[in-house]
Amino acid sequence: MVKAIVGANWGDEGKGKITDLMAEQSDVVIRFQGGANAGHTIICDYGKFALHQLPSGVFYSHTTNIIGNGVALNVPSFLKELKTLEDGGVPAPKIIVDQRTQLLMSYHVLLDTYEEERLAGKAFGSTRSGIAPFYSDKYAKIGIQVADLYNEERLKEQLDHICTLKNVLLEHLYHKPLLDPNALFEELMGYRDALKPYVGDAVTFVHKALAEGKQVLLEGQLGSMKDPNLGICPMTTSSHTLAGFGTVGGAVPPTSIRDVVVVTKAYSSSVGAGAFVSELFGDEAEEMRRRGGDAGEYGATTGRPRRVGWFDAVATRYGCMVQGATQVVLTAIDCLGYLDEIKVCTGYEIDGKVTKDFPVPAELDKAKPMYVTLPGWKCDMRGVTDYEQFPQAAKDYVDFLEKEIGYPITIVSTGPKRHEIANRTPKI
């Protein structure tokens, strides 16, 4: 059986912890999209780690962890993460880098940076990790697969072709130094030996594992709002953040996905630009940011302060819908214990009309949040693992959110550690 763990919102929902938790009962964990531009923070028996490309199952000796063909593989970042695990006393994980995975190149980072500089005030808020140029090249069919590292003649031909195209942009649009195919070849030869112990045929491996009845987890990066098709385009990422893409980027059959676990926070947060209807500002936002997450609301990869706001039921309902949620995990409820009252955005007002349906991006900038105010519980809930021991106001809050989004909330996370969760019987 395949279970997908994905985000309902703008990313930063706590998917890493939930993947880490559910990997305990899994055989294979597959990262199926995205690159080193976002991270998952894991707190486990070995300490606290920020993963950027490695699947969140790497802390278990029984799991095989796969970097799927949908990932933008930044090799230096991958190797650095492995060293971080080693230095932290984590036993060497079982890892397969799919031979069909494509490489994020140094020129992708340069082009990403140059384009953000050119756009200036109209920039997309990129992390400048090379993600958009990477996926542009992938779909323009000028990417480099891991397997190409072991075919030098093919690789040299590709690099000559790539440099011909890229150097036109570098010279005439960005006015920057040109690429040298020989230097790029040497760069890739430096990756080849380092990657060799991990490279394998993940597609065959996964299909064999499924035939043997193994449990497979698909791990997504970011969330529904950041999908380039169904999200807040153009302020999205460049890979598909939906569970359905796991059938491509993780090479699992669509018929094998039985469970889609959608993760959402008890409040909202986001890194990067784009519409965020329930966003808070000023002192109110700073207080929530300071108290949020496991050490404040700051990006695991960039360190950037996250934008924060009240729970957005409109966006979350839509996010669960497009993900195909079978169950929902609500995280970070413990972070709200300081509030006397808690607001929930239950509708958007657009041009004088109230809607509960998430609008297209062209209409989203006009949306004004419509709030319902609920009482807070004014106590510390961190680490409570018995749902019946929750304050009544907290249980009422969860009930209200479940009713608003229309999907069953089965787990409520009460802290950043692996087992700081409470199982809950849904009411819908």
MIZALO-212599 format. One record per residue (C-alpha): residue number from 1; residue in one letter; z, y, x. Coordinates in Angstrom, 2 decimals, always signed. Example, Ala and Ser with C-alpha at 12.3 -4.5 7.8 and 13.67 -1.06 7.14 Angstrom:
<mikes>
k / r / w / v / u
1 / A / +7.80 / -4.50 / +12.30 $
2 / S / +7.14 / -1.06 / +13.67 $
</mikes>
This chain:
<mikes>
k / r / w / v / u
1 / M / +0.00 / +0.00 / +0.00 $
2 / V / -0.71 / +3.56 / +1.09 $
3 / K / +1.69 / +6.38 / +0.40 $
4 / A / +0.63 / +9.99 / +1.09 $
5 / I / +3.14 / +12.73 / +1.90 $
6 / V / +1.67 / +16.19 / +1.37 $
7 / G / +2.71 / +19.76 / +0.61 $
8 / A / +2.58 / +21.49 / -2.78 $
9 / N / +2.49 / +25.04 / -1.49 $
10 / W / +1.67 / +27.04 / +1.65 $
11 / G / +3.04 / +24.51 / +4.16 $
12 / D / +6.53 / +24.52 / +5.68 $
13 / E / +7.90 / +22.51 / +2.75 $
14 / G / +9.77 / +19.95 / +4.85 $
15 / K / +7.12 / +17.19 / +4.95 $
16 / G / +8.08 / +16.13 / +8.47 $
17 / K / +11.60 / +15.17 / +7.46 $
18 / I / +10.34 / +13.23 / +4.44 $
19 / T / +7.71 / +11.41 / +6.52 $
20 / D / +10.36 / +10.60 / +9.11 $
21 / L / +12.64 / +9.33 / +6.34 $
22 / M / +9.99 / +7.16 / +4.68 $
23 / A / +8.61 / +5.89 / +7.99 $
24 / E / +11.80 / +3.82 / +8.22 $
25 / Q / +10.26 / +1.49 / +5.61 $
26 / S / +6.66 / +1.76 / +6.87 $
27 / D / +4.49 / -0.03 / +9.40 $
28 / V / +1.82 / +2.59 / +10.07 $
29 / V / +1.97 / +6.41 / +9.97 $
30 / I / -1.30 / +8.35 / +10.06 $
31 / R / -1.73 / +12.05 / +10.70 $
32 / F / -5.01 / +12.67 / +8.87 $
33 / Q / -5.91 / +16.36 / +9.29 $
34 / G / -5.08 / +19.63 / +11.04 $
35 / G / -4.24 / +20.35 / +14.65 $
36 / A / -1.51 / +21.86 / +16.78 $
37 / N / -1.48 / +25.04 / +14.69 $
38 / A / +1.51 / +23.98 / +12.59 $
39 / G / +4.52 / +21.79 / +13.18 $
40 / H / +7.02 / +19.44 / +11.59 $
41 / T / +10.65 / +19.75 / +12.63 $
42 / I / +12.52 / +16.44 / +12.85 $
43 / I / +16.27 / +16.01 / +13.34 $
44 / C / +17.05 / +12.38 / +14.13 $
45 / D / +19.36 / +10.23 / +16.25 $
46 / Y / +17.66 / +11.47 / +19.42 $
47 / G / +18.08 / +15.18 / +18.60 $
48 / K / +15.85 / +17.92 / +17.21 $
49 / F / +12.11 / +17.87 / +17.85 $
50 / A / +9.17 / +20.01 / +16.75 $
51 / L / +6.06 / +17.84 / +16.36 $
52 / H / +2.66 / +19.51 / +16.24 $
53 / Q / +0.15 / +16.65 / +16.41 $
54 / L / +2.15 / +13.47 / +16.76 $
55 / P / +2.82 / +11.66 / +13.47 $
56 / S / +6.41 / +11.87 / +12.27 $
57 / G / +6.90 / +8.12 / +12.65 $
58 / V / +7.17 / +8.27 / +16.45 $
59 / F / +10.97 / +7.92 / +16.41 $
60 / Y / +10.81 / +4.34 / +15.15 $
61 / S / +9.93 / +1.46 / +17.46 $
62 / H / +8.46 / -0.62 / +14.61 $
63 / T / +5.79 / +1.89 / +13.53 $
64 / T / +2.27 / +2.34 / +14.82 $
65 / N / +1.38 / +6.03 / +14.81 $
66 / I / -2.25 / +7.03 / +14.40 $
67 / I / -4.00 / +10.30 / +15.10 $
68 / G / -6.84 / +10.00 / +12.64 $
69 / N / -10.44 / +11.15 / +12.79 $
70 / G / -9.64 / +14.21 / +10.66 $
71 / V / -7.35 / +15.73 / +13.29 $
72 / A / -8.31 / +18.50 / +15.72 $
73 / L / -6.98 / +16.87 / +18.88 $
74 / N / -5.65 / +19.34 / +21.43 $
75 / V / -5.16 / +17.03 / +24.41 $
76 / P / -2.83 / +19.23 / +26.54 $
77 / S / -0.62 / +19.76 / +23.49 $
78 / F / -0.64 / +16.03 / +22.72 $
79 / L / +0.42 / +15.16 / +26.27 $
80 / K / +3.11 / +17.86 / +26.25 $
81 / E / +4.58 / +16.43 / +23.05 $
82 / L / +4.71 / +12.96 / +24.56 $
83 / K / +6.57 / +14.38 / +27.56 $
84 / T / +9.03 / +16.12 / +25.23 $
85 / L / +9.81 / +12.78 / +23.56 $
86 / E / +10.25 / +11.10 / +26.93 $
87 / D / +12.55 / +13.86 / +28.16 $
88 / G / +14.56 / +13.55 / +24.95 $
89 / G / +15.23 / +9.86 / +25.51 $
90 / V / +12.90 / +8.65 / +22.75 $
91 / P / +11.43 / +5.19 / +23.53 $
92 / A / +7.69 / +5.30 / +24.13 $
93 / P / +6.08 / +5.20 / +20.66 $
94 / K / +3.13 / +3.04 / +19.67 $
95 / I / +0.19 / +5.45 / +19.31 $
96 / I / -3.48 / +5.01 / +18.56 $
97 / V / -5.80 / +7.97 / +18.97 $
98 / D / -8.83 / +7.08 / +16.90 $
99 / Q / -11.99 / +6.93 / +19.02 $
100 / R / -13.77 / +8.99 / +16.37 $
101 / T / -11.29 / +11.87 / +16.53 $
102 / Q / -12.85 / +15.07 / +17.86 $
103 / L / -11.50 / +17.21 / +20.68 $
104 / L / -10.31 / +20.76 / +20.32 $
105 / M / -11.76 / +22.51 / +23.37 $
106 / S / -10.54 / +25.49 / +25.37 $
107 / Y / -13.53 / +27.50 / +24.13 $
108 / H / -12.39 / +26.94 / +20.54 $
109 / V / -9.16 / +28.78 / +21.36 $
110 / L / -11.14 / +31.57 / +23.07 $
111 / L / -13.53 / +31.99 / +20.14 $
112 / D / -10.65 / +31.99 / +17.65 $
113 / T / -8.90 / +34.71 / +19.64 $
114 / Y / -12.05 / +36.80 / +20.10 $
115 / E / -12.88 / +36.64 / +16.38 $
116 / E / -9.39 / +37.72 / +15.30 $
117 / E / -9.65 / +40.63 / +17.74 $
118 / R / -13.07 / +41.58 / +16.36 $
119 / L / -11.84 / +41.47 / +12.75 $
120 / A / -8.80 / +43.59 / +13.64 $
121 / G / -7.20 / +44.75 / +10.36 $
122 / K / -9.24 / +42.23 / +8.35 $
123 / A / -8.14 / +39.24 / +10.43 $
124 / F / -7.16 / +35.96 / +8.75 $
125 / G / -3.77 / +35.74 / +10.43 $
126 / S / -4.90 / +32.80 / +12.56 $
127 / T / -2.47 / +31.15 / +14.96 $
128 / R / -5.33 / +31.45 / +17.49 $
129 / S / -5.15 / +27.73 / +18.11 $
130 / G / -8.90 / +27.23 / +17.80 $
131 / I / -8.77 / +25.51 / +14.42 $
132 / A / -11.54 / +27.38 / +12.56 $
133 / P / -14.05 / +27.18 / +15.45 $
134 / F / -13.21 / +23.50 / +15.90 $
135 / Y / -13.91 / +22.55 / +12.28 $
136 / S / -16.99 / +24.82 / +12.23 $
137 / D / -18.39 / +22.84 / +15.15 $
138 / K / -17.44 / +19.54 / +13.56 $
139 / Y / -19.44 / +20.24 / +10.43 $
140 / A / -22.26 / +21.82 / +12.44 $
141 / K / -22.39 / +18.46 / +14.29 $
142 / I / -21.71 / +19.90 / +17.74 $
143 / G / -18.23 / +18.47 / +18.19 $
144 / I / -17.11 / +16.07 / +20.90 $
145 / Q / -15.54 / +12.76 / +19.91 $
146 / V / -12.89 / +11.06 / +22.02 $
147 / A / -15.33 / +8.17 / +22.55 $
148 / D / -17.76 / +10.60 / +24.20 $
149 / L / -15.37 / +10.97 / +27.15 $
150 / Y / -16.38 / +7.47 / +28.24 $
151 / N / -20.15 / +8.10 / +28.09 $
152 / E / -20.86 / +10.70 / +30.75 $
153 / E / -24.61 / +11.04 / +30.17 $
154 / R / -24.16 / +11.66 / +26.45 $
155 / L / -21.29 / +14.07 / +27.14 $
156 / K / -23.28 / +16.18 / +29.60 $
157 / E / -26.16 / +16.52 / +27.13 $
158 / Q / -23.74 / +17.66 / +24.43 $
159 / L / -22.11 / +20.23 / +26.68 $
160 / D / -25.46 / +21.73 / +27.69 $
161 / H / -26.40 / +22.09 / +24.02 $
162 / I / -22.99 / +23.54 / +23.08 $
163 / C / -23.02 / +26.09 / +25.89 $
164 / T / -26.51 / +27.28 / +24.95 $
165 / L / -25.25 / +28.10 / +21.45 $
166 / K / -21.82 / +29.46 / +22.34 $
167 / N / -23.03 / +31.68 / +25.14 $
168 / V / -25.23 / +33.65 / +22.74 $
169 / L / -22.08 / +34.56 / +20.79 $
170 / L / -20.04 / +35.23 / +23.89 $
171 / E / -22.64 / +37.51 / +25.43 $
172 / H / -23.97 / +39.42 / +22.46 $
173 / L / -21.15 / +39.46 / +19.90 $
174 / Y / -17.92 / +39.27 / +21.86 $
175 / H / -19.12 / +40.55 / +25.26 $
176 / K / -17.02 / +37.98 / +27.09 $
177 / P / -17.61 / +35.65 / +30.09 $
178 / L / -20.03 / +32.77 / +29.49 $
179 / L / -19.21 / +29.06 / +29.40 $
180 / D / -20.14 / +26.77 / +32.28 $
181 / P / -21.05 / +23.23 / +31.17 $
182 / N / -20.07 / +21.81 / +34.57 $
183 / A / -16.60 / +23.34 / +34.36 $
184 / L / -16.19 / +21.99 / +30.83 $
185 / F / -17.25 / +18.54 / +31.99 $
186 / E / -14.57 / +18.59 / +34.68 $
187 / E / -12.02 / +19.71 / +32.10 $
188 / L / -12.91 / +16.74 / +29.92 $
189 / M / -12.77 / +14.32 / +32.82 $
190 / G / -9.18 / +15.47 / +33.29 $
191 / Y / -8.47 / +14.41 / +29.70 $
192 / R / -10.21 / +11.05 / +29.96 $
193 / D / -7.73 / +9.07 / +32.05 $
194 / A / -4.70 / +10.63 / +30.33 $
195 / L / -5.97 / +9.59 / +26.90 $
196 / K / -7.23 / +6.15 / +27.81 $
197 / P / -3.96 / +4.23 / +27.13 $
198 / Y / -3.95 / +5.53 / +23.55 $
199 / V / -7.59 / +5.39 / +22.47 $
200 / G / -8.50 / +2.69 / +19.98 $
201 / D / -10.41 / +1.71 / +16.87 $
202 / A / -7.99 / +3.03 / +14.25 $
203 / V / -10.40 / +2.40 / +11.38 $
204 / T / -10.46 / -1.36 / +11.95 $
205 / F / -6.73 / -1.38 / +12.70 $
206 / V / -5.82 / +0.33 / +9.42 $
207 / H / -8.06 / -1.88 / +7.27 $
208 / K / -6.63 / -4.99 / +8.92 $
209 / A / -3.08 / -3.70 / +8.36 $
210 / L / -3.81 / -3.16 / +4.67 $
211 / A / -5.32 / -6.63 / +4.36 $
212 / E / -2.06 / -7.99 / +5.80 $
213 / G / -0.01 / -6.10 / +3.21 $
214 / K / +1.43 / -3.55 / +5.63 $
215 / Q / +2.97 / -0.27 / +4.42 $
216 / V / +0.94 / +2.80 / +5.47 $
217 / L / +2.01 / +6.45 / +5.32 $
218 / L / -0.46 / +9.32 / +5.33 $
219 / E / +1.05 / +12.52 / +6.73 $
220 / G / -0.52 / +15.85 / +5.79 $
221 / Q / -0.24 / +19.24 / +7.44 $
222 / L / +0.30 / +22.50 / +5.50 $
223 / G / -0.06 / +22.39 / +1.69 $
224 / S / -2.27 / +22.78 / -1.36 $
225 / M / -2.56 / +26.58 / -1.11 $
226 / K / -4.04 / +26.25 / +2.38 $
227 / D / -6.88 / +23.90 / +1.38 $
228 / P / -10.26 / +25.61 / +2.01 $
229 / N / -11.69 / +24.33 / -1.31 $
230 / L / -8.81 / +24.52 / -3.77 $
231 / G / -6.46 / +26.94 / -2.01 $
232 / I / -6.25 / +30.72 / -1.58 $
233 / C / -9.62 / +31.00 / +0.14 $
234 / P / -10.36 / +32.56 / +2.62 $
235 / M / -6.71 / +32.78 / +3.76 $
236 / T / -6.52 / +29.03 / +4.26 $
237 / T / -6.68 / +26.58 / +7.10 $
238 / S / -10.00 / +24.91 / +7.97 $
239 / S / -9.11 / +21.29 / +7.25 $
240 / H / -8.50 / +19.68 / +3.88 $
241 / T / -4.78 / +19.57 / +3.10 $
242 / L / -5.03 / +17.35 / +0.02 $
243 / A / -3.99 / +13.70 / -0.22 $
244 / G / -7.54 / +12.79 / -1.19 $
245 / F / -8.78 / +13.73 / +2.27 $
246 / G / -6.59 / +11.00 / +3.70 $
247 / T / -9.28 / +8.57 / +2.59 $
248 / V / -11.58 / +10.27 / +5.10 $
249 / G / -9.35 / +11.65 / +7.86 $
250 / G / -7.13 / +8.58 / +7.80 $
251 / A / -9.93 / +6.11 / +6.99 $
252 / V / -8.05 / +4.39 / +4.17 $
253 / P / -9.84 / +3.20 / +1.01 $
254 / P / -9.31 / +5.47 / -2.03 $
255 / T / -8.22 / +2.41 / -4.01 $
256 / S / -5.31 / +1.84 / -1.60 $
257 / I / -3.42 / +5.08 / -2.27 $
258 / R / -0.71 / +4.14 / -4.78 $
259 / D / +1.87 / +6.88 / -4.29 $
260 / V / +1.44 / +10.61 / -3.61 $
261 / V / +4.73 / +12.21 / -2.63 $
262 / V / +4.42 / +15.98 / -2.93 $
263 / V / +7.02 / +18.08 / -1.13 $
264 / T / +8.13 / +21.54 / -2.26 $
265 / K / +11.02 / +23.79 / -1.35 $
266 / A / +13.68 / +25.03 / -3.74 $
267 / Y / +12.36 / +28.51 / -2.87 $
268 / S / +9.01 / +29.58 / -1.44 $
269 / S / +7.97 / +30.24 / +2.15 $
270 / S / +4.73 / +30.79 / +4.01 $
271 / V / +3.41 / +31.65 / +7.46 $
272 / G / +0.23 / +33.69 / +7.64 $
273 / A / -1.73 / +36.03 / +5.41 $
274 / G / -2.85 / +35.53 / +1.82 $
275 / A / -1.65 / +35.96 / -1.75 $
276 / F / +2.03 / +35.10 / -2.30 $
277 / V / +2.97 / +36.23 / -5.80 $
278 / S / +6.73 / +35.60 / -5.74 $
279 / E / +7.29 / +37.08 / -2.28 $
280 / L / +10.50 / +38.98 / -1.49 $
281 / F / +10.75 / +41.97 / +0.82 $
282 / G / +13.33 / +44.00 / +2.69 $
283 / D / +16.99 / +43.00 / +2.93 $
284 / E / +16.67 / +40.41 / +0.15 $
285 / A / +13.91 / +38.61 / +2.07 $
286 / E / +15.70 / +38.89 / +5.39 $
287 / E / +18.84 / +37.29 / +3.97 $
288 / M / +16.87 / +34.36 / +2.53 $
289 / R / +14.93 / +34.01 / +5.78 $
290 / R / +18.12 / +33.98 / +7.84 $
291 / R / +19.78 / +31.33 / +5.65 $
292 / G / +16.67 / +29.20 / +5.09 $
293 / G / +15.42 / +26.07 / +6.81 $
294 / D / +17.61 / +24.38 / +9.40 $
295 / A / +17.77 / +27.43 / +11.69 $
296 / G / +16.15 / +30.21 / +9.71 $
297 / E / +12.63 / +30.48 / +8.33 $
298 / Y / +10.48 / +30.70 / +11.45 $
299 / G / +7.30 / +28.77 / +12.22 $
300 / A / +7.86 / +25.51 / +14.12 $
301 / T / +4.73 / +26.16 / +16.19 $
302 / T / +4.37 / +29.93 / +16.35 $
303 / G / +7.96 / +31.09 / +15.92 $
304 / R / +6.63 / +33.71 / +13.50 $
305 / P / +9.00 / +34.82 / +10.73 $
306 / R / +7.96 / +33.08 / +7.53 $
307 / R / +7.37 / +35.06 / +4.38 $
308 / V / +9.87 / +34.00 / +1.72 $
309 / G / +10.18 / +34.31 / -2.03 $
310 / W / +11.45 / +32.76 / -5.24 $
311 / F / +10.25 / +29.34 / -6.38 $
312 / D / +6.76 / +29.71 / -7.83 $
313 / A / +6.33 / +27.19 / -10.64 $
314 / V / +2.74 / +28.30 / -11.30 $
315 / A / +1.61 / +27.60 / -7.74 $
316 / T / +3.72 / +24.45 / -7.45 $
317 / R / +2.43 / +22.95 / -10.72 $
318 / Y / -1.12 / +23.56 / -9.54 $
319 / G / -0.33 / +22.19 / -6.08 $
320 / C / +1.11 / +18.99 / -7.55 $
321 / M / -1.87 / +18.66 / -9.88 $
322 / V / -4.56 / +18.90 / -7.19 $
323 / Q / -2.60 / +16.58 / -4.91 $
324 / G / -2.27 / +13.99 / -7.68 $
325 / A / +1.53 / +13.84 / -7.42 $
326 / T / +3.26 / +10.67 / -8.51 $
327 / Q / +6.64 / +12.04 / -7.43 $
328 / V / +8.06 / +15.29 / -6.05 $
329 / V / +10.64 / +15.89 / -3.32 $
330 / L / +12.58 / +19.15 / -3.55 $
331 / T / +13.87 / +20.36 / -0.18 $
332 / A / +16.27 / +23.03 / +1.10 $
333 / I / +18.31 / +23.41 / -2.08 $
334 / D / +21.39 / +23.83 / +0.13 $
335 / C / +19.96 / +27.12 / +1.42 $
336 / L / +20.44 / +28.82 / -1.97 $
337 / G / +24.20 / +28.40 / -2.25 $
338 / Y / +24.89 / +32.04 / -1.35 $
339 / L / +23.16 / +33.49 / -4.43 $
340 / D / +24.83 / +34.68 / -7.64 $
341 / E / +21.54 / +34.38 / -9.51 $
342 / I / +18.28 / +32.63 / -8.71 $
343 / K / +14.90 / +33.63 / -10.06 $
344 / V / +11.99 / +31.30 / -10.82 $
345 / C / +8.43 / +32.54 / -11.27 $
346 / T / +7.23 / +30.83 / -14.44 $
347 / G / +4.04 / +32.78 / -15.12 $
348 / Y / +1.60 / +35.38 / -13.79 $
349 / E / +0.61 / +38.56 / -15.57 $
350 / I / -3.05 / +39.39 / -14.86 $
351 / D / -4.71 / +42.34 / -16.57 $
352 / G / -2.00 / +42.43 / -19.23 $
353 / K / -2.17 / +38.70 / -20.07 $
354 / V / +0.37 / +36.07 / -19.00 $
355 / T / -0.90 / +32.73 / -17.71 $
356 / K / +0.75 / +29.59 / -16.38 $
357 / D / -2.50 / +28.38 / -14.85 $
358 / F / -3.09 / +29.15 / -11.20 $
359 / P / -6.02 / +31.58 / -10.91 $
360 / V / -8.97 / +31.69 / -8.53 $
361 / P / -8.47 / +33.82 / -5.39 $
362 / A / -10.53 / +36.70 / -6.81 $
363 / E / -7.92 / +37.10 / -9.59 $
364 / L / -4.81 / +36.19 / -7.60 $
365 / D / -4.33 / +39.54 / -5.90 $
366 / K / -3.84 / +41.14 / -9.33 $
367 / A / -1.15 / +38.69 / -10.40 $
368 / K / +2.38 / +39.93 / -11.09 $
369 / P / +5.25 / +37.42 / -11.24 $
370 / M / +7.07 / +36.73 / -14.51 $
371 / Y / +10.61 / +35.57 / -13.80 $
372 / V / +13.34 / +33.57 / -15.50 $
373 / T / +16.80 / +34.12 / -14.00 $
374 / L / +19.23 / +31.21 / -13.62 $
375 / P / +22.87 / +31.21 / -12.47 $
376 / G / +23.63 / +30.26 / -8.87 $
377 / W / +26.28 / +27.73 / -7.86 $
378 / K / +28.01 / +29.73 / -5.12 $
379 / C / +29.09 / +26.85 / -2.89 $
380 / D / +28.00 / +24.87 / +0.15 $
381 / M / +25.95 / +21.78 / -0.77 $
382 / R / +24.73 / +20.82 / +2.69 $
383 / G / +24.81 / +17.08 / +3.28 $
384 / V / +25.74 / +16.04 / -0.28 $
385 / T / +24.00 / +12.69 / -0.88 $
386 / D / +25.29 / +11.81 / -4.35 $
387 / Y / +23.31 / +13.70 / -6.96 $
388 / E / +26.17 / +13.38 / -9.44 $
389 / Q / +28.32 / +15.41 / -7.04 $
390 / F / +25.99 / +18.41 / -7.23 $
391 / P / +27.40 / +21.51 / -8.94 $
392 / Q / +26.25 / +21.61 / -12.55 $
393 / A / +24.31 / +24.84 / -11.95 $
394 / A / +22.37 / +23.15 / -9.14 $
395 / K / +21.52 / +20.18 / -11.38 $
396 / D / +20.46 / +22.61 / -14.11 $
397 / Y / +18.22 / +24.37 / -11.58 $
398 / V / +16.52 / +21.10 / -10.59 $
399 / D / +16.09 / +20.15 / -14.26 $
400 / F / +14.51 / +23.53 / -14.97 $
401 / L / +12.07 / +23.25 / -12.05 $
402 / E / +11.07 / +19.72 / -13.04 $
403 / K / +10.35 / +20.80 / -16.60 $
404 / E / +8.32 / +23.81 / -15.42 $
405 / I / +6.12 / +21.91 / -12.94 $
406 / G / +5.74 / +18.85 / -15.16 $
407 / Y / +6.13 / +16.26 / -12.40 $
408 / P / +9.13 / +13.98 / -11.68 $
409 / I / +11.54 / +15.17 / -8.98 $
410 / T / +12.91 / +11.97 / -7.45 $
411 / I / +14.58 / +13.21 / -4.26 $
412 / V / +16.51 / +16.40 / -3.51 $
413 / S / +17.06 / +17.25 / +0.15 $
414 / T / +20.40 / +18.88 / +1.00 $
415 / G / +20.00 / +19.46 / +4.72 $
416 / P / +17.65 / +19.06 / +7.68 $
417 / K / +18.91 / +15.69 / +8.92 $
418 / R / +17.09 / +12.45 / +8.10 $
419 / H / +19.50 / +11.06 / +5.50 $
420 / E / +20.74 / +14.32 / +3.99 $
421 / I / +19.05 / +13.52 / +0.69 $
422 / A / +20.12 / +12.68 / -2.84 $
423 / N / +18.12 / +10.34 / -5.04 $
424 / R / +17.66 / +11.52 / -8.59 $
425 / T / +16.54 / +9.90 / -11.86 $
426 / P / +13.75 / +12.11 / -13.28 $
427 / K / +14.00 / +13.41 / -16.84 $
428 / I / +10.27 / +13.50 / -17.50 $
</mikes>
